[in-house]
Amino acid sequence: MSGYRRIEPQFCRGCGEPWTPGTDACPSCGEVIFRAPLPSDDPRALPKLRAVLLVTGAVIVARWVALVNLLGSPQPALWIAFTTGVLAVVVLSSPWWYPGGLPKSMTARPRAAALAIAAFAGVALPAIVALLGDGVLGGSVVEAVLAMGGLQVGLIALAIGAIAIEEALFRGLLFDGVAAIAGSRNAAIASALLFAVAMLDPLSIALGAAAAVLRAWSGTLAPALVLRLVALGAWIAWSGA
């Protein structure tokens, strides 16, 4: 014989009517005994959302101000260096301004299937863009690297660092901040849209949208980061071919 202890309320917490013994929901208002926690139940949800939206907006403004001022520069990699520095300061200082500290999703172990899909998409999306022809702009990071007249190790490292920090902000801190109050689906939409505002080209916007979907589906940051890094390598290969 097996059994379990069932604890029922005397009154419904929804409407105040006496609870009907043996039922899971109140017949008057539909209130249930057990409710799974909602994203908005996080006590830090609202401060987290306010903080991350404010910081993300400041990063986007800084990125566009730098672009306007460096648009005629003979060294477009300066734009990447500046914006990467801004992003690095934001991400590294997050333990002080982000309520609750860094999201656990940024270090959680991903599923192998999610990594495989991310790697495949990282090759496929740049290939599609390259096959569409010269009328489609390439990845802004890679374009700046190639404009420097070579694939120097330092510039490639700068591009990798820029992508890693971008993902930490948009698919890490921003995603978690929106998900805390609105759920993963809305967080994916918000991170994809704000990333598109910060970017210049169709390829980066498409990669950002795909990264947001992978982040929502896998629950971790790693697949989105793999997607972006594989796409960087694939685009360099296509551009140098």
ABEGO torsion letter per residue (X at the ends): XBBBBBBBBABBAAAGBBBBBGBABBAAAGBBABBBBBAAABAAAAAAAAAAAAAAAAAAAAAAAAAAAAAABABAAAAAAAAAAAAAAAAAAAAAABBGEBBAAAABBBBAAAAAAAAAAAAAAAAAAAAAEAABBBBAAAAAAAAAGEBBAAAAAAAAAAAAAAAAAAABAAAAAAAAAAEAAAAAAAAAAAAAAABABAAAAAAAAAAAAAAAAAGBAAAAAAAAAAAAAAAAAAAAX
